[in-house]
Amino acid sequence: MLVRLLQLSLFIPVLILAFGPLWALAEDREKKALTVEQVSPANRFDNGRKWAILIGVNTYLDPKIRNLKYCASDVQLMQKVLIEKCGYEKRRILLISDAQEKLERKPLRINMMEQTRLWLSHAQAGDTVLIFFSGHGFLDKQGEGYLAPTDCLKRNLPLSAFRTNELRKMLDNCYASQKLLILDCCNAGAKGGEDGSSGQEVGAEFAQARGLITLASCKKDEQSEEWDKKGQGLFTWFLTEGLGGKADKDKNGIVDSDELYRYTSDEVPLAPLVEENQLTGAKPQHPVRMIGPDVVGVFGLSRVAIRPQRELRTSKIEMASPKMELRSNTALLDV
């Protein structure tokens, strides 16, 4: 027995020398992961890459689906504002619309699905992803949601449209730390209705999506109006105004998800009531927000003013080792 105790006493230091560095590394990663959680939305937005997927569909081949007027204009305006005012790079913006010349950028079902899947796969922990869809959305008789591409057939949605359930899976598998989905589905209606379904109805699939905030243009049984005077969708007009800086209520140079929702919620319903807006016959619409169950705090979505140098230095200290911190954070969240 004494001999065994002596052998064990000699073996324990060997174990400590062998595995001590691994324990220390695990502890260090945990501390760094906690540091990432404390990083402000502004710093997270500034230090990560920004990705955007913008899809606009005006024209539908199925005669049973009414064509729209300003969806292609909506995505062009979104791209312009994201690049010029919000801190996004053009090379990280995917634009799919009727106005695109290349076939692979037309809003066909295969393009919408495969290009979205590929684009989301580029995003890593610490990045921001924004997806914007302007066009028709539908619910089938079972209540399953679809985003309608140009080649959508109302009588066969499962084989001709982009299932919202499939998009949710793509977003769940995306590693980005901030994910925002914006649905400007243009006309409200009941299940299988002639004009389609509201953003709230189509977006219901995303209410429980991991790490996602969804913003829909209108409530159930409301219309998402087109604004002839501006040549844009009504909701999209105020959305871009908000992202461009008008939603920055606290004037800290960053537009966050709460500020954007509050701005659109204030401005969009009032617009049809202002005579000079020339929205005759339009009824108020009310944007809707859905927040994933694991989302903590707010997302920084747009950098509309340059930060002071002092704040920049603070950010660099907080994010001294961004790759290791962000990977550790992802590992903890996945467990």
Secondary structure, 3 states (H helix, E strand, C coil): CHHHHHHHHHHHHHHHHHHHHHHHHHHHHHHHHHHHHCCCHHHHHHHCCEEEEEEECCCCCCCCCCCCCCHHHHHHHHHHHHHHHCCCCHHHEEEEECCCCCHHHCCCHHHHHHHHHHHHHCCCCCCEEEEEEEECEEECCCCCEEECCCCCCHHHHHHHCEEHHHHHHHHHCCCCCEEEEEEEECCCCCCCCCCCCCHHHHHHHHCCCCCEEEEECCCCCCCCCEECCCCEEHHHHHHHHHHHHHCCCCCCCEEEHHHHHHHHHHHHHHHHHCHHHCCCCCCCCCCEEEECCCCCCCCEEEECCCCCHHHHHHHHHHCCCHHHHHHHHHHHHHC
